[in-house]
């Protein structure tokens, strides 16, 4: 069962202050894990957080949540 709702490309772009085309490119290139639902893509919060961690310039502190 999903613990959090899935995010749309539009919601991710707004959240990160980026263009939707950039988010779609991450999905197309396989960098950001997404699920195709009809004509739209959905991304779990967990997958977005993992993507952000993977692209950070340094590792997160162990005591951060």
C-alpha positions as a Python dict, from the first residue, in 0.01 Angstrom:
ca = {
    (1, 'X'): (0, 0, 0),
    (2, 'X'): (122, 349, -81),
    (3, 'X'): (209, 553, 223),
    (4, 'X'): (225, 880, 25),
    (5, 'X'): (58, 994, -296),
    (6, 'X'): (247, 972, -624),
    (7, 'X'): (371, 1300, -772),
    (8, 'X'): (308, 1419, -1127),
    (9, 'X'): (574, 1568, -1353),
    (10, 'X'): (404, 1906, -1305),
    (11, 'X'): (415, 1876, -923),
    (12, 'X'): (783, 1778, -925),
    (13, 'X'): (872, 2067, -1157),
    (14, 'X'): (689, 2313, -931),
    (15, 'X'): (846, 2166, -618),
    (16, 'X'): (1200, 2188, -759),
    (17, 'X'): (1140, 2517, -948),
    (18, 'X'): (1236, 2353, -1277),
    (19, 'X'): (1082, 2300, -1618),
    (20, 'X'): (861, 1998, -1677),
    (21, 'X'): (1077, 1911, -1978),
    (22, 'X'): (1377, 1867, -1746),
    (23, 'X'): (1184, 1626, -1524),
    (24, 'X'): (1064, 1435, -1831),
    (25, 'X'): (1424, 1412, -1957),
    (26, 'X'): (1532, 1259, -1624),
    (27, 'X'): (1256, 1001, -1661),
    (28, 'X'): (1332, 935, -2030),
    (29, 'X'): (1705, 893, -1958),
    (30, 'X'): (1631, 650, -1673),
    (31, 'X'): (1775, 875, -1403),
    (32, 'X'): (1443, 924, -1223),
    (33, 'X'): (1230, 614, -1165),
    (34, 'X'): (869, 667, -1272),
    (35, 'X'): (553, 473, -1350),
    (36, 'X'): (348, 536, -1663),
    (37, 'X'): (-21, 570, -1578),
    (38, 'X'): (-222, 621, -1893),
    (39, 'X'): (-59, 913, -2073),
    (40, 'X'): (108, 1057, -1763),
    (41, 'X'): (408, 970, -1549),
    (42, 'X'): (396, 937, -1170),
    (43, 'X'): (690, 936, -929),
    (44, 'X'): (687, 820, -569),
    (45, 'X'): (820, 1055, -304),
    (46, 'X'): (1069, 783, -208),
    (47, 'X'): (1205, 767, -565),
    (48, 'X'): (1231, 1146, -590),
    (49, 'X'): (1421, 1156, -260),
    (50, 'X'): (1655, 879, -382),
    (51, 'X'): (1715, 1071, -707),
    (52, 'X'): (1799, 1387, -513),
    (53, 'X'): (2036, 1196, -281),
    (54, 'X'): (2210, 1033, -578),
    (55, 'X'): (2270, 1372, -741),
    (56, 'X'): (2384, 1562, -433),
    (57, 'X'): (2739, 1695, -432),
    (58, 'X'): (2815, 1524, -100),
    (59, 'X'): (2662, 1247, 110),
    (60, 'X'): (2388, 1330, 359),
    (61, 'X'): (2475, 1335, 730),
    (62, 'X'): (2394, 1003, 898),
    (63, 'X'): (2183, 1172, 1168),
    (64, 'X'): (1952, 1350, 919),
    (65, 'X'): (1605, 1208, 843),
}
